[in-house]
Amino acid sequence: MVLRNTNHRVNSFKDISLRYANTKPIRGTDIIPIGGRNYKWERIIKRSDTHYDMVLDETMFNYYYGNPTPIAKQIVLVSWEMKNDIEVVTIYNNGSTTTYTFLDNLLPHDLRFFVLSSSGRQYISMNWKIDDRGWSWAGADQGDKDFYLPKDMDMNKPLQFARKHSKWQHIGTEYIFRHAMTQVNKEAKADIKPQSDKFYNWVITMQGMLPVHDWQYRNKMRKEFIDYMVESNVSNHYSEYGRNSSTTNEQTELYKDIMRDENHPMRLHLAVDWLSDSPLIGYGGWRTIETQEQASKVRASWNRWVNKTFGLNKNIHEARTEEVK
């Protein structure tokens, strides 16, 4: 996603209708570019005198980058309509980074697109209040309200805003993101508790002797762990840059075997896996645990790791987008 130096934002229905009327098509085509003529895949299509679409033309985009494809298509990302004396803008999101760049650079200066850094989800800031006419990155809480813009390959979850005078108002459907909800399988956890407690005590005994604060050591241990799983034909989602968010069933069973077997060659590697992200490690070395609160945080970190690593979490429902009632 790139914020361009040239401001080609479409700020109103009048703006897009005048651009369409006053811009010459790109030579040899019927393409009316939205802004810069070098971005010929960003085009205006007139549907009627009261309806214009801002379109990402994948055919031109792929041709420009030397990758023409018969399945490329024109994707409507923004629609402008006049309904009596009210202008209505409809914004779509198919989840591609090309779409993010399009919306970030071409939406009105007071309807700003942004990606929330803490979650990676996309939002529209309604009536954005930073007075730079759209020359800087937008962020959360900079307008009247932030509206979640769902990723939807079928383009069935757009956001709509309407304006009669100076300020936008949200119309149509509003969406919220619901995180996945999990529950710990208490019976399965009780079954492994003797082994996991014994493993925890061993890890705590060993931790002071391990240079886990050294990223080269952590990277070495992760790489050896990956090599072991590959050589053992264990399907895995492990990464030498850090644990991935999910594990395969084969990984989970391997982790359980390591926990139970005091002589397993990967026992130390599994210990480092938790210690690397535990509250025991701090900048430059190990932290001293002096209070009950600190000890509770360590144990809570261990419990979360056990639940995830040994496959004890079960989903009640997956992450999803819901309409606001």
C-alpha contacts under 8 A as a table, 3 or more apart, distances in Angstrom:
res1	aa1	res2	aa2	distance
1	M	97	T	6.14
1	M	98	T	7.15
1	M	100	Y	6.10
1	M	101	T	4.70
1	M	104	D	7.82
2	V	101	T	5.78
2	V	104	D	7.88
3	L	101	T	7.23
3	L	104	D	6.82
3	L	105	N	6.13
3	L	136	S	7.69
3	L	137	W	7.37
4	R	7	N	7.16
4	R	105	N	6.75
5	N	135	W	7.87
7	N	105	N	7.37
7	N	134	G	7.64
7	N	135	W	7.25
8	H	34	I	7.32
8	H	35	G	5.06
8	H	36	G	7.44
8	H	105	N	7.03
8	H	106	L	6.00
9	R	35	G	7.84
9	R	105	N	6.23
9	R	106	L	4.12
9	R	107	L	5.52
9	R	108	P	5.49
9	R	109	H	6.75
9	R	134	G	7.91
10	V	15	D	6.11
10	V	16	I	6.16
10	V	106	L	5.83
10	V	107	L	5.87
10	V	108	P	5.28
11	N	15	D	6.19
11	N	16	I	7.84
11	N	107	L	7.02
11	N	108	P	4.20
11	N	109	H	6.47
11	N	110	D	7.93
12	S	15	D	4.99
12	S	16	I	6.56
12	S	87	E	7.76
12	S	108	P	7.22
13	F	16	I	5.36
13	F	17	S	6.20
13	F	80	W	6.00
13	F	81	E	6.93
13	F	82	M	7.16
13	F	87	E	6.42
14	K	17	S	5.19
14	K	18	L	6.07
15	D	18	L	5.38
15	D	19	R	6.22
16	I	19	R	5.08
16	I	20	Y	6.20
16	I	44	I	7.94
16	I	52	Y	7.32
16	I	80	W	7.99
17	S	20	Y	5.20
17	S	21	A	6.25
17	S	52	Y	7.32
18	L	21	A	5.01
18	L	22	N	5.88
19	R	22	N	5.24
19	R	23	T	5.61
19	R	34	I	7.42
20	Y	23	T	5.68
20	Y	32	I	6.47
20	Y	44	I	6.78
20	Y	46	K	7.71
23	T	32	I	6.45
23	T	33	P	7.72
24	K	32	I	6.66
25	P	29	T	6.43
25	P	30	D	5.41
25	P	31	I	5.09
25	P	32	I	4.80
25	P	33	P	7.39
26	I	29	T	5.59
26	I	30	D	6.72
26	I	31	I	5.61
26	I	32	I	6.61
26	I	33	P	7.58
26	I	37	R	7.25
26	I	40	K	7.73
27	R	30	D	7.98
31	I	40	K	7.18
31	I	43	R	6.33
31	I	44	I	7.45
32	I	40	K	7.92
32	I	43	R	5.49
32	I	44	I	5.56
32	I	45	I	7.45
33	P	36	G	6.72
33	P	37	R	5.86
33	P	39	Y	7.04
33	P	40	K	5.59
33	P	41	W	7.52
33	P	42	E	5.84
33	P	43	R	4.24
33	P	44	I	6.06
34	I	42	E	5.85
34	I	43	R	4.97
34	I	44	I	5.71
34	I	54	M	7.29
35	G	39	Y	7.26
35	G	42	E	7.63
36	G	39	Y	5.51
36	G	40	K	7.56
37	R	40	K	5.57
39	Y	42	E	5.69
40	K	43	R	6.39
40	K	60	M	6.75
40	K	61	F	7.57
41	W	55	V	7.70
41	W	56	L	5.60
41	W	57	D	4.61
41	W	58	E	6.56
41	W	59	T	7.54
41	W	60	M	5.08
41	W	61	F	5.16
42	E	54	M	7.15
42	E	55	V	5.81
42	E	56	L	5.01
42	E	57	D	6.33
42	E	102	F	7.68
43	R	54	M	5.92
43	R	55	V	5.28
43	R	56	L	6.62
43	R	57	D	7.10
44	I	52	Y	6.81
44	I	53	D	5.72
44	I	54	M	4.88
44	I	55	V	6.10
45	I	52	Y	5.82
45	I	53	D	5.20
45	I	54	M	6.58
45	I	55	V	7.04
46	K	49	D	7.44
46	K	51	H	6.44
46	K	52	Y	4.58
46	K	53	D	6.40
47	R	50	T	7.78
47	R	51	H	5.37
47	R	52	Y	5.61
47	R	53	D	7.27
48	S	51	H	5.03
48	S	52	Y	6.91
49	D	52	Y	7.79
50	T	80	W	7.96
50	T	81	E	5.39
50	T	82	M	5.07
50	T	83	K	7.46
51	H	79	S	7.21
51	H	80	W	5.66
51	H	81	E	4.44
51	H	82	M	6.70
52	Y	79	S	5.99
52	Y	80	W	5.22
52	Y	81	E	6.57
53	D	76	V	6.32
53	D	77	L	7.64
53	D	78	V	5.87
53	D	79	S	4.44
53	D	80	W	6.13
54	M	76	V	6.03
54	M	77	L	6.07
54	M	78	V	5.02
54	M	79	S	6.13
54	M	80	W	8.00
55	V	74	Q	6.29
55	V	75	I	5.45
55	V	76	V	4.49
55	V	77	L	5.78
55	V	78	V	7.03
56	L	74	Q	5.74
56	L	75	I	5.09
56	L	76	V	6.41
56	L	77	L	6.91
56	L	99	T	7.75
56	L	102	F	7.87
57	D	60	M	5.67
57	D	61	F	6.32
57	D	72	A	7.91
57	D	73	K	6.21
57	D	74	Q	4.36
57	D	75	I	6.28
58	E	61	F	4.80
58	E	62	N	5.85
58	E	72	A	5.13
58	E	73	K	5.30
58	E	74	Q	5.89
58	E	75	I	7.47
59	T	62	N	5.48
59	T	63	Y	6.11
59	T	68	P	6.65
59	T	69	T	7.11
59	T	72	A	5.16
59	T	73	K	6.01
59	T	74	Q	7.27
60	M	63	Y	4.98
60	M	64	Y	5.98
61	F	64	Y	5.27
61	F	65	Y	6.51
62	N	65	Y	5.22
62	N	66	G	6.18
62	N	67	N	4.81
62	N	68	P	4.98
62	N	69	T	7.00
62	N	72	A	7.75
63	Y	66	G	5.06
63	Y	67	N	5.47
63	Y	68	P	4.63
63	Y	69	T	7.97
64	Y	67	N	7.52
68	P	72	A	7.88
69	T	72	A	5.68
76	V	79	S	7.15
76	V	92	Y	7.46
77	L	91	I	5.82
77	L	92	Y	4.86
77	L	93	N	6.77
77	L	99	T	7.56
77	L	103	L	7.83
78	V	89	V	6.82
78	V	90	T	5.50
78	V	91	I	4.69
78	V	92	Y	6.33
79	S	88	V	7.96
79	S	89	V	5.51
79	S	90	T	5.03
79	S	91	I	6.76
80	W	87	E	7.11
80	W	88	V	5.86
80	W	89	V	4.72
80	W	90	T	6.75
81	E	87	E	5.70
81	E	88	V	5.15
81	E	89	V	6.47
82	M	85	D	6.54
82	M	86	I	5.69
82	M	87	E	4.53
82	M	88	V	6.23
83	K	86	I	5.20
83	K	87	E	6.20
83	K	88	V	7.20
85	D	164	K	6.56
86	I	162	A	6.63
86	I	163	R	5.74
86	I	164	K	4.73
87	E	162	A	5.66
87	E	163	R	5.45
87	E	164	K	6.48
88	V	160	Q	6.96
88	V	161	F	5.75
88	V	162	A	4.38
88	V	163	R	6.59
89	V	160	Q	5.73
89	V	161	F	5.42
89	V	162	A	6.40
90	T	158	P	6.43
90	T	159	L	5.72
90	T	160	Q	4.45
90	T	161	F	6.60
91	I	158	P	5.40
91	I	159	L	5.27
91	I	160	Q	6.39
92	Y	149	L	7.64
92	Y	155	M	6.18
92	Y	157	K	7.09
92	Y	158	P	4.69
92	Y	159	L	6.81
93	N	96	S	7.77
93	N	99	T	6.83
93	N	100	Y	7.93
93	N	149	L	6.78
93	N	150	P	6.57
93	N	151	K	5.27
93	N	152	D	6.19
93	N	153	M	7.70
93	N	155	M	6.75
93	N	158	P	7.09
94	N	99	T	7.07
94	N	151	K	5.21
94	N	152	D	4.97
94	N	153	M	4.71
94	N	154	D	7.47
94	N	155	M	6.36
95	G	99	T	6.90
95	G	100	Y	7.60
95	G	151	K	4.84
95	G	152	D	6.74
95	G	153	M	7.15
96	S	99	T	5.22
96	S	100	Y	6.56
97	T	100	Y	4.88
97	T	101	T	6.33
98	T	101	T	5.21
98	T	102	F	6.23
99	T	102	F	4.96
99	T	103	L	6.15
100	Y	103	L	5.27
100	Y	104	D	5.88
100	Y	113	F	7.84
101	T	104	D	5.06
101	T	105	N	6.17
102	F	105	N	5.55
102	F	106	L	5.94
103	L	106	L	5.36
103	L	107	L	5.43
103	L	113	F	6.10
104	D	107	L	6.45
104	D	112	R	6.87
104	D	113	F	5.24
104	D	114	F	6.89
107	L	111	L	6.28
107	L	112	R	6.33
107	L	113	F	7.30
108	P	111	L	5.13
108	P	112	R	6.63
108	P	134	G	7.84
109	H	112	R	6.15
109	H	128	W	7.15
109	H	133	R	5.39
109	H	134	G	4.70
110	D	125	S	7.54
110	D	126	M	6.39
110	D	127	N	4.61
110	D	128	W	4.47
110	D	129	K	7.01
110	D	133	R	7.90
110	D	134	G	7.70
111	L	124	I	6.27
111	L	125	S	5.60
111	L	126	M	4.98
111	L	127	N	5.82
111	L	128	W	6.10
112	R	124	I	5.39
112	R	125	S	5.02
112	R	126	M	6.86
112	R	128	W	6.44
112	R	134	G	7.89
112	R	138	A	6.36
113	F	122	Q	7.25
113	F	123	Y	5.83
113	F	124	I	4.62
113	F	125	S	6.39
113	F	138	A	6.87
114	F	122	Q	5.85
114	F	123	Y	5.47
114	F	124	I	6.39
114	F	125	S	7.54
114	F	137	W	7.56
114	F	138	A	5.67
114	F	139	G	5.92
114	F	140	A	7.80
115	V	120	G	5.75
115	V	121	R	5.58
115	V	122	Q	4.47
115	V	123	Y	6.24
115	V	139	G	7.56
116	L	119	S	5.73
116	L	120	G	5.29
116	L	121	R	5.56
116	L	122	Q	6.26
116	L	123	Y	7.30
116	L	139	G	7.08
116	L	140	A	7.02
117	S	120	G	5.36
117	S	121	R	7.78
121	R	148	Y	7.63
121	R	149	L	7.88
121	R	150	P	7.86
122	Q	148	Y	6.15
122	Q	149	L	5.47
122	Q	150	P	6.98
122	Q	151	K	7.99
123	Y	146	D	6.15
123	Y	147	F	5.31
123	Y	148	Y	4.47
123	Y	149	L	5.04
124	I	146	D	5.59
124	I	147	F	5.16
124	I	148	Y	6.60
124	I	149	L	6.69
125	S	128	W	5.66
125	S	138	A	7.76
125	S	139	G	7.74
125	S	140	A	7.26
125	S	141	D	7.58
125	S	142	Q	6.89
125	S	143	G	5.44
125	S	144	D	7.27
125	S	145	K	5.99
125	S	146	D	4.55
125	S	147	F	6.50
126	M	143	G	5.49
126	M	144	D	5.70
126	M	145	K	5.55
126	M	146	D	6.22
126	M	147	F	7.47
126	M	168	W	6.75
126	M	169	Q	7.73
126	M	170	H	7.99
127	N	143	G	5.12
127	N	144	D	5.70
127	N	145	K	7.73
127	N	167	K	6.45
127	N	168	W	6.22
128	W	142	Q	5.74
128	W	143	G	3.97
128	W	144	D	6.88
129	K	142	Q	5.99
129	K	143	G	5.27
129	K	144	D	7.94
130	I	133	R	7.61
130	I	134	G	7.91
130	I	142	Q	6.88
130	I	143	G	7.97
131	D	134	G	7.77
132	D	135	W	5.69
132	D	136	S	7.15
134	G	137	W	7.70
138	A	142	Q	7.32
139	G	142	Q	6.25
140	A	143	G	7.89
140	A	146	D	6.74
141	D	144	D	7.47
141	D	145	K	6.77
141	D	146	D	6.68
142	Q	145	K	7.91
143	G	146	D	7.02
147	F	174	E	7.21
147	F	175	Y	7.46
148	Y	174	E	7.61
148	Y	175	Y	5.99
148	Y	176	I	6.20
148	Y	177	F	7.61
149	L	157	K	7.75
149	L	158	P	6.95
149	L	159	L	6.58
149	L	175	Y	7.30
150	P	157	K	6.43
150	P	158	P	7.52
150	P	175	Y	7.36
150	P	321	T	7.06
151	K	157	K	7.81
152	D	155	M	5.13
152	D	156	N	6.58
152	D	157	K	6.39
155	M	158	P	6.73
159	L	170	H	7.86
159	L	171	I	7.89
159	L	172	G	7.24
159	L	173	T	6.90
159	L	174	E	7.09
160	Q	170	H	6.06
160	Q	171	I	5.49
160	Q	172	G	6.03
160	Q	173	T	7.69
161	F	168	W	6.12
161	F	169	Q	5.45
161	F	170	H	4.43
161	F	171	I	5.44
162	A	168	W	5.57
162	A	169	Q	5.35
162	A	170	H	6.37
162	A	171	I	6.58
163	R	166	S	6.77
163	R	167	K	6.02
163	R	168	W	4.76
163	R	169	Q	6.28
164	K	167	K	7.65
164	K	168	W	7.94
173	T	323	E	6.65
173	T	324	V	7.22
174	E	323	E	5.85
174	E	324	V	5.43
175	Y	321	T	6.60
175	Y	322	E	5.60
175	Y	323	E	4.52
175	Y	324	V	5.43
176	I	321	T	5.80
176	I	322	E	5.44
176	I	323	E	6.36
176	I	324	V	6.50
177	F	319	A	7.52
177	F	320	R	6.02
177	F	321	T	4.67
177	F	322	E	6.35
178	R	319	A	5.58
178	R	320	R	5.26
178	R	321	T	6.00
178	R	322	E	7.03
179	H	318	E	7.19
179	H	319	A	4.53
179	H	320	R	6.71
180	A	315	N	7.09
180	A	316	I	7.56
180	A	317	H	5.63
180	A	318	E	4.39
180	A	319	A	3.95
180	A	320	R	7.29
181	M	315	N	5.90
181	M	316	I	5.41
181	M	317	H	5.48
181	M	318	E	6.65
181	M	319	A	7.47
182	T	313	N	5.97
182	T	314	K	5.36
182	T	315	N	4.33
182	T	316	I	5.37
182	T	317	H	7.23
183	Q	313	N	5.51
183	Q	314	K	5.33
183	Q	315	N	6.35
183	Q	316	I	6.70
184	V	189	K	7.81
184	V	307	N	6.87
184	V	312	L	5.59
184	V	313	N	4.58
184	V	314	K	6.24
185	N	188	A	5.52
185	N	189	K	6.23
185	N	312	L	5.32
185	N	313	N	6.10
185	N	314	K	6.73
186	K	189	K	4.97
186	K	190	A	6.06
186	K	312	L	7.81
187	E	190	A	5.11
187	E	191	D	6.36
188	A	191	D	5.10
188	A	192	I	6.71
188	A	312	L	6.64
189	K	192	I	5.45
189	K	193	K	5.96
189	K	307	N	7.71
189	K	312	L	6.47
190	A	193	K	5.06
190	A	194	P	7.98
191	D	194	P	7.53
192	I	195	Q	5.47
192	I	196	S	6.00
193	K	196	S	4.99
193	K	197	D	5.82
194	P	197	D	5.34
194	P	198	K	6.24
195	Q	198	K	5.11
195	Q	199	F	6.09
195	Q	259	M	6.71
195	Q	260	R	5.92
196	S	199	F	4.96
196	S	200	Y	6.03
196	S	259	M	6.81
196	S	306	V	7.74
197	D	200	Y	5.01
197	D	201	N	6.29
198	K	201	N	5.25
198	K	202	W	6.34
199	F	202	W	5.08
199	F	203	V	6.14
199	F	259	M	6.17
199	F	260	R	7.86
200	Y	203	V	5.06
200	Y	204	I	6.19
201	N	204	I	5.20
201	N	205	T	6.21
202	W	205	T	5.06
202	W	206	M	6.21
203	V	206	M	5.09
203	V	207	Q	5.87
203	V	271	A	5.95
204	I	207	Q	5.31
204	I	208	G	7.72
205	T	208	G	7.12
206	M	209	M	5.71
206	M	210	L	6.87
207	Q	210	L	5.35
207	Q	275	L	7.59
208	G	211	P	7.97
208	G	286	W	7.44
211	P	214	D	5.65
211	P	217	Y	6.80
211	P	285	G	7.89
212	V	215	W	7.15
212	V	217	Y	6.55
212	V	218	R	6.05
212	V	272	V	6.87
212	V	275	L	7.15
212	V	276	S	6.17
212	V	281	I	7.57
212	V	285	G	7.78
213	H	218	R	7.83
213	H	276	S	7.50
213	H	281	I	6.68
213	H	282	G	7.42
213	H	283	Y	7.43
213	H	284	G	6.22
213	H	285	G	5.34
213	H	286	W	7.49
214	D	217	Y	5.37
214	D	218	R	6.47
215	W	218	R	4.95
215	W	219	N	5.96
216	Q	219	N	5.05
216	Q	220	K	6.06
217	Y	220	K	5.05
217	Y	221	M	6.23
218	R	221	M	5.20
218	R	222	R	6.19
218	R	272	V	7.24
218	R	276	S	7.36
219	N	222	R	5.14
219	N	223	K	6.10
219	N	240	E	5.83
219	N	241	Y	6.93
220	K	223	K	5.19
220	K	224	E	6.21
220	K	240	E	8.00
221	M	224	E	5.15
221	M	225	F	6.14
221	M	269	H	5.76
221	M	272	V	7.55
222	R	225	F	4.96
222	R	226	I	6.23
222	R	239	S	7.15
222	R	240	E	4.84
222	R	241	Y	7.76
222	R	242	G	7.72
222	R	269	H	7.11
222	R	273	D	7.76
223	K	226	I	5.09
223	K	227	D	6.15
223	K	239	S	7.82
223	K	240	E	5.28
224	E	227	D	5.02
224	E	228	Y	6.10
225	F	228	Y	5.15
225	F	229	M	6.38
225	F	266	M	6.85
225	F	269	H	6.50
226	I	229	M	5.18
226	I	230	V	6.16
226	I	238	Y	6.62
226	I	239	S	7.26
226	I	240	E	7.31
227	D	230	V	5.11
227	D	231	E	6.04
228	Y	231	E	5.17
228	Y	232	S	6.03
229	M	232	S	4.97
229	M	233	N	6.00
229	M	234	V	4.89
229	M	235	S	7.27
229	M	236	N	7.33
230	V	233	N	5.05
230	V	234	V	5.97
230	V	235	S	7.44
231	E	234	V	7.72
234	V	250	E	5.81
234	V	251	Q	6.47
234	V	254	L	7.98
235	S	248	T	6.51
235	S	250	E	6.06
235	S	251	Q	6.71
236	N	247	T	6.31
236	N	248	T	5.63
236	N	250	E	7.26
236	N	251	Q	5.83
237	H	243	R	7.89
237	H	244	N	6.11
237	H	246	S	6.69
237	H	247	T	5.77
237	H	248	T	6.93
238	Y	242	G	7.46
238	Y	243	R	5.55
238	Y	244	N	5.76
238	Y	247	T	7.53
239	S	242	G	5.38
239	S	243	R	5.67
239	S	244	N	6.46
240	E	243	R	7.54
243	R	273	D	7.80
244	N	247	T	7.41
247	T	251	Q	6.02
247	T	252	T	6.69
247	T	309	T	7.57
248	T	251	Q	5.12
248	T	252	T	6.39
249	N	252	T	5.08
249	N	253	E	6.31
249	N	311	G	7.98
250	E	253	E	5.22
250	E	254	L	6.20
251	Q	254	L	5.05
251	Q	255	Y	6.18
252	T	255	Y	5.15
252	T	256	K	6.35
252	T	309	T	6.45
252	T	310	F	5.30
252	T	311	G	6.12
253	E	256	K	5.11
253	E	257	D	6.28
253	E	310	F	7.55
254	L	257	D	5.06
254	L	258	I	6.23
255	Y	258	I	5.07
255	Y	259	M	6.18
255	Y	270	L	7.48
255	Y	309	T	7.24
255	Y	310	F	6.63
256	K	259	M	5.07
256	K	260	R	6.27
256	K	310	F	6.42
257	D	260	R	5.26
257	D	261	D	6.04
258	I	261	D	5.25
258	I	262	E	7.42
258	I	264	H	5.65
258	I	266	M	6.56
258	I	267	R	5.55
258	I	270	L	7.63
259	M	262	E	7.20
259	M	267	R	6.87
261	D	264	H	5.34
261	D	267	R	7.86
262	E	267	R	7.18
263	N	267	R	7.34
264	H	267	R	5.37
265	P	268	L	7.43
266	M	269	H	5.04
266	M	270	L	6.26
267	R	270	L	5.30
267	R	271	A	6.41
268	L	271	A	4.99
268	L	272	V	6.27
269	H	272	V	5.12
269	H	273	D	6.26
270	L	273	D	4.93
270	L	274	W	6.91
271	A	274	W	5.60
271	A	275	L	6.23
272	V	275	L	4.86
272	V	276	S	5.76
273	D	276	S	5.73
273	D	277	D	7.53
274	W	277	D	5.85
274	W	278	S	6.10
274	W	302	W	7.41
274	W	305	W	6.82
275	L	278	S	4.91
275	L	280	L	6.99
275	L	281	I	6.97
276	S	281	I	6.82
277	D	281	I	7.18
278	S	281	I	6.01
278	S	298	V	6.75
278	S	301	S	6.26
278	S	302	W	7.57
279	P	282	G	7.17
279	P	287	R	7.68
279	P	297	K	6.98
279	P	298	V	5.64
279	P	301	S	7.30
280	L	286	W	5.81
280	L	287	R	5.29
280	L	288	T	7.53
280	L	289	I	7.63
280	L	298	V	6.83
281	I	285	G	6.07
281	I	286	W	4.74
281	I	287	R	5.77
282	G	285	G	5.46
282	G	286	W	5.67
282	G	287	R	5.74
283	Y	286	W	7.92
289	I	294	Q	5.86
289	I	295	A	6.23
290	E	294	Q	6.81
290	E	295	A	7.61
291	T	294	Q	5.27
291	T	295	A	6.35
292	Q	295	A	4.99
292	Q	296	S	6.05
293	E	296	S	5.09
293	E	297	K	6.37
294	Q	297	K	5.16
294	Q	298	V	6.46
295	A	298	V	5.14
295	A	299	R	6.33
296	S	299	R	5.13
296	S	300	A	6.01
297	K	300	A	5.03
297	K	301	S	6.09
298	V	301	S	5.13
298	V	302	W	6.28
299	R	302	W	4.96
299	R	303	N	6.19
300	A	303	N	5.07
300	A	304	R	6.27
301	S	304	R	5.28
301	S	305	W	6.25
302	W	305	W	5.09
302	W	306	V	6.11
303	N	306	V	5.07
303	N	307	N	6.12
304	R	307	N	5.18
304	R	308	K	6.24
305	W	308	K	5.22
305	W	309	T	5.72
306	V	309	T	5.20
306	V	310	F	5.70
306	V	312	L	7.62
307	N	310	F	5.80
307	N	311	G	6.09
307	N	312	L	4.67
307	N	313	N	5.78
308	K	311	G	5.40
308	K	312	L	6.21
308	K	313	N	6.17
309	T	312	L	7.74
311	G	314	K	7.87
315	N	318	E	6.60
